[in-house]
Amino acid sequence: MEGSFREMAEAFLFNIADGILGKLGNLTLQEMGLIWGVKEELEKLKNTVSTIKAVLLDAEEQHAKSHEVIDWLGKLKDAVYDADDLLDDFSTHVLQRQVMMQGKRGKQVSFLFSKANQVAYNLKIGHQIKAIRQRLDAIAADKTKYHFTDRSLVSIPVVKVERKQTHSFVRKEGVVGREGDKEAIMKRLLDSDVADNVSVIPIVGIGGQGKTTVAELVYNDEKIVKHFELRIWVCVSDVFDVKLIAQKMLESATNAKFENLEMDSLQTHLRKRIDGRKYLLILDDVWNDNRERWRNLRDLLMNGARGSKIIVTTRAQVVASITGTTEPYLLEGLPEDMSWSLLEKMAFKEGREPNNSRLVAIGKDIVKRCAGNPLAIRTIGGVLYTKDTETEWLSLKEGQLLMITQKDDVLPILKLSYEQLPSYLKQCFAYCSLFPRDYEINKQMLITLWMAEGFIQSLQGMQRLEELGDQYFMDLLRRSFFQDVEYDEWGNVISCKMHDLMHDLAQLVAGSDSSMVDLDCKNISERIRHVSFNAELDSSWKIPTPLLKATKIRTFLLPVQPVHRVILDKVDHETVISSFRLLRLLDLHNTGIDILPSSIGTLKHLRYLDLSKNEVIRRLPSSITELLNLQTLKLCSCKRLEELPRKLRNMTSLRHLETGQCTGLTRMPSGLGQLTSLQTLTRFVVGMDSFKRPSGGLRELKDLNDLRGEVMIAKLENLKNVVSECKEANSKGKQHLEVLTLEWSREVNDHTTFEEDEEILEGLQPHSNLQEFHIYGYRAGSFPKWMLSDMSLVLPNLLEITLWRCNRCLHLPLFSHLPKLRVLRLEVVTAVEYIEDSGAESSSLSFGGNRLKGGTEGKESTAFFPCLKQLMLFDLRNLKGWWREVTAIANDNLGLAAASSQRPLQQKESMTSFPCLSKLTIGICTNLTYMPLHPLLEELELKCVSAKLLQQSVMIAAETEQIPMAAAAHLSYPLYLSKLKVMHIDSIMDLVSFPEKGLHHLTSLQHLSIANCPKLVCLPEEGLNSLRFFFISGCDMLKSLSKGFRHLTALEELEIKECRELDLSKDVEENVMELRFLRSLRTLKIGDMPKLNSLPDGLQHVTTLKYLQISSCSNLKSLPEWICNLTVLQRFEIFDCPQLVSLQQALCSLNALQYLEISGCPLLMDTCQNKTSKNWPRIAHIPEIYIDGKKM
């Protein structure tokens, strides 16, 4: 406790003292001090704080253990906090005067700052400053007893971190030395010669040894993905709550939320998911040593298919002995060579061994002290990365590292790494103790929390606080204090987690100042400053007495308050606000607020206020604008919020105003543009002016040139003075903006043309740095000039574009030359007939050997969509083709593909194709019959299109067969569509059959779905050998399965539904016998097939089948005797088969059957629900039986 208090004192006291000195050095504060007669006291206070700060670092580095020093630090801490609060009061008073003067509210200013009031305030503040200074003087005088050394000249530089280096340290491909462990565990997982259906394999190792990392490597391996039908990952941590674990399992298995379910309902849902299926479950970081609790969970898991495996990672052998059904896998430390290889990656700038042999020798001695522990090596490597000389490395080796003797405890090494941090990073790291274990910490949120607490202080305002905070975060990440990083689609870090040992360390060094508490708040100190709750708050929660006594709280955080589920029972917000007047940070998100108490305005120290997800709140009290220090106001998903306070302009410290999903907002307040510190404004609403409620127009954006991230400008149809307002909005001046969305509301009369929209879009041309541009509901007939010119010059950094409901536009901008564009979505652009005019400037393109010339003759062609990865064309119902000039040759049955095939492919100089396109979605484009080539496609979805479009792709694949090997070597693709993995075909009304050639080139296709093709009479007869999942539904004319089924030897799941003419029970070879070749089939679902009166005989040969579902087969009357051949069947479901009379005696021999569900079969249920009936003995051996939803 003494050690942790000492660390926290350094981390917080040193930096709070720094903050005080920063405030005292503020010129405005000095001027006001002179005017108000307190400058002398302020100067004395500054000198006292400087004296104390000078000896703080030395006081900590002496490792004093005496109670006298600890008591001295305790008194100092309280006094420094109080001094900080007092100066914040004074600064706020000064800020209030400035705001009032700028607003020119004469009477109010006269009242608040009248001579009498000012004299009274001067006396009061002067007395308070003198009192706190004398208190600090008395504490400072005692420092002489301990002979502390003045360290005032010591400075710790900020380490700037390059993102590229950081990524190389934290990505999974940087894992070193665990390939052997991975292979050994995979061997166990793939072993089918096991006694139990479900085996439990514990992985045991000390903290930081890499148990979770190895489990992740195994979990994501392609062999494992293919081997198991279902994979589930749950981080258990130190709270072993069976209900919570079941909920997490269900959410992992379904990617859906299951909140507020009782245990009985949870286990029912879970069993339906896992029973009879071969699953892999990872239970990560298990601490439970209670055998009964484990049994309660185990009982839910034992009905998986034979070969199901559970991996339990744990530090404790006792946990392994309780859970394991096999010998635990003991994860050892890395061998010396691998340990050194990992340290190289972490400690050296280039990630490899330097030429300095002495430095290498020291490093190898240091790495031996880490005993092969990857977390220790990574962390100590992060320390060494900041030290460049042999002397510094030697000092670490022969100093603190030499004192560490515990070989099996990594925490001392982590603590040493913490001690090497500069003080500003120490407090930032310790603050993370407020988050639960395994919590996904959003980077931007964390930085704004650090800002609110005053942890980030820019030197004389030379750097943005957010940029400095980003450097702090990336530095901690590079030093391995953070891990498990998540990135956005463009490669930017968005979140991280902490290793559980790092979380333990954060709690250790945070001490009594900071704590995550239960709802009863037992055992918390009255001196606590930062509080977070480990459970959700609702109306049943009343503030406990211990918490009410902690009146100095600065942080009130709710990290586990739900996000996906809305809480309507409101918390006692009034008491929270009135009890903690020193709050810097108040989190009330999703706490059922309908009316925010006006007392919120009394929290004058507040920097961060989260009101998001309070969906019933309509207005904010005007008193909220008295929060002059507020930096972050989060209102996301306050969907009924109608307007923001009129005097919002007074909140001059506001930097982040998050209004995303506030769809009820009708206007922005006048004067918003005065908040020139704003960097986040996610939703700006153009309102309609009225006499009573004037609205802030686009001109409010004029001076908000520091806006960053994403901005949506909504309700643009309300704009009146179009030209002037758009010009004043100064869109081109927003150089930091990354995402811009322009929205016209859907409620507009679609039969009217609004040409002023073109003027709006003309006036809102963004800065060239923009990365994403989205246009919704645009109503004009054409786009502005800047979009129809060469967009690669106007927006060269654009990565993503969306056009949605732009119904009147006939011509689109030339997107194909944008050098960085990765995603293009064109949705509900119904008037467009062609994507591009081939005669457009700089467009010299060719397709299928037919050169489309444009621009200057001989001019070098510009690359066609050089980086595009995703393309969506949805509801372009008049679209005929990509280029306007090619229509003359695209009139036969195969469109352009057929025309282009008139000459051998190898003779064609070039083909226009998407060089990077991996995902293509086309829907409701019934007139489109050809597309540019897409050879590297991995996912294709076609819905409501012409069959010619599908035929084009397949026929081009067939054409590539004709290319000689020598010519093929020069093409960018060996076989067309050979990378395609997923294909969805839906509602192609004129599709009768698939082309005879070309399908066998789809050598990577694993997932195929064909739905709602009413004229389809036959399925593909060739290729598809790699297919694993095949779904057919809504094909009314389909009468038989194709002979191609005999080639589907890799097929694992087959679903055939709503094919009403298909009779699998008929004695037709292609229907019955083709099924026998499905040697890998594990799941078969048959439904909505009225002609089926018995199961197909070929099915008896599919001895791999584990899951069989039959539904809505109105003429099915009996099950065959050969069903006993399905010896590995584990799950059997029969729904809505009204003529099914009885179950066969052969069911008795299905010993593997674990789950049977029957519903909507009235003739069968009469003989199944009674345990004395003739059918009951045939199913009595099955562990899980449900009849009409009731468990038997």
Sequence and secondary structure as in RCSB ss.txt:
>XXXX:A:sequence
MEGSFREMAEAFLFNIADGILGKLGNLTLQEMGLIWGVKEELEKLKNTVSTIKAVLLDAEEQHAKSHEVIDWLGK
LKDAVYDADDLLDDFSTHVLQRQVMMQGKRGKQVSFLFSKANQVAYNLKIGHQIKAIRQRLDAIAADKTKYHFTD
RSLVSIPVVKVERKQTHSFVRKEGVVGREGDKEAIMKRLLDSDVADNVSVIPIVGIGGQGKTTVAELVYNDEKIV
KHFELRIWVCVSDVFDVKLIAQKMLESATNAKFENLEMDSLQTHLRKRIDGRKYLLILDDVWNDNRERWRNLRDL
LMNGARGSKIIVTTRAQVVASITGTTEPYLLEGLPEDMSWSLLEKMAFKEGREPNNSRLVAIGKDIVKRCAGNPL
AIRTIGGVLYTKDTETEWLSLKEGQLLMITQKDDVLPILKLSYEQLPSYLKQCFAYCSLFPRDYEINKQMLITLW
MAEGFIQSLQGMQRLEELGDQYFMDLLRRSFFQDVEYDEWGNVISCKMHDLMHDLAQLVAGSDSSMVDLDCKNIS
ERIRHVSFNAELDSSWKIPTPLLKATKIRTFLLPVQPVHRVILDKVDHETVISSFRLLRLLDLHNTGIDILPSSI
GTLKHLRYLDLSKNEVIRRLPSSITELLNLQTLKLCSCKRLEELPRKLRNMTSLRHLETGQCTGLTRMPSGLGQL
TSLQTLTRFVVGMDSFKRPSGGLRELKDLNDLRGEVMIAKLENLKNVVSECKEANSKGKQHLEVLTLEWSREVND
HTTFEEDEEILEGLQPHSNLQEFHIYGYRAGSFPKWMLSDMSLVLPNLLEITLWRCNRCLHLPLFSHLPKLRVLR
LEVVTAVEYIEDSGAESSSLSFGGNRLKGGTEGKESTAFFPCLKQLMLFDLRNLKGWWREVTAIANDNLGLAAAS
SQRPLQQKESMTSFPCLSKLTIGICTNLTYMPLHPLLEELELKCVSAKLLQQSVMIAAETEQIPMAAAAHLSYPL
YLSKLKVMHIDSIMDLVSFPEKGLHHLTSLQHLSIANCPKLVCLPEEGLNSLRFFFISGCDMLKSLSKGFRHLTA
LEELEIKECRELDLSKDVEENVMELRFLRSLRTLKIGDMPKLNSLPDGLQHVTTLKYLQISSCSNLKSLPEWICN
LTVLQRFEIFDCPQLVSLQQALCSLNALQYLEISGCPLLMDTCQNKTSKNWPRIAHIPEIYIDGKKM
>XXXX:A:secstr
 HHHHHHHHHHHHHHHHHHHHHHHT HHHHHHHHHTT HHHHHHHHHHHHHHHHHHHHHHHTT   HHHHHHHHH
HHHHHHHHHHHHHHHHHHHHHHHHHHHHT HHHHHHHT HHHHHHHHHHHHHHHHHHHHHHHHHHHGGGGGT   
 TT         HHHHHHHHSGGG  S HHHHHHHHHHHH    SSSEEEEEEE  TTSSHHHHHHHHHT HHHH
HH SEEEEEEEET   HHHHHHHHHHHHHSS   S  HHHHHHHHHHHHTTS EEEEEEEE    HHHHHHHHHH
HTTS TTEEEEEEES HHHHHHH SS  EE     HHHHHHHHHHHHSTTSS  S HHHHHHHHHHHHHTTT HH
HHHHHHHHHHT  SHHHHHHHHHTGGGG   TT  HHHHHHHHHTS HHHHHHHHHGGGS TT  EEHHHHHHHH
HHTT    GGG S HHHHHHHHHHHHHHTTSSEEEEE TTS EEEEE  HHHHHHHHHHHGGGEEEE TT TT  
TT  EEEESS   TT    HHHHT TT  EEE TTS SSS   S   HHHHHHH TT SEEE TTS  SS  GGG
GG TT  EEE TT TT     GGGGG TT  EEE TT TT     GGGGG TT  EEE TT TT    BTTGGG 
TT  EE EEE     SSS B  GGGGTT TT  EEEEEE GGG  SHHHHHHHHTGGG TTEEEEEEE  TTS T
TS  THHHHHHHHT   TT  EEEEES  SSS  HHHHS HHHHSTT  EEEEES TT  S    TT TT  EEE
EES TT SEEE TTSTT  EEETTEEE  SSTT     SSTT  EEEEES TT  EEEGGGGGG  STTHHHHHH
TTS GGG S   B SS  EEEEEEETT     B TT SEEEEEEE HHHHHHHHHHHHHGGGS HHHHTTSS SS
TTTT  EEEEE  TT     SSSGGG TT  EEEEE  TT      S  TT  EEEEES TT  S  GGGGG TT
  EEEEES TT  TTSS HHHHGGGGG TT  EEEEES TT  S  GGGGG TT  EEEEES TT  B  GGGGG
 TT  EEEEES TT  B  GGGGG TT  EEEEES HHHHTTTSSTTSSSHHHHTT SEEEETTEE 
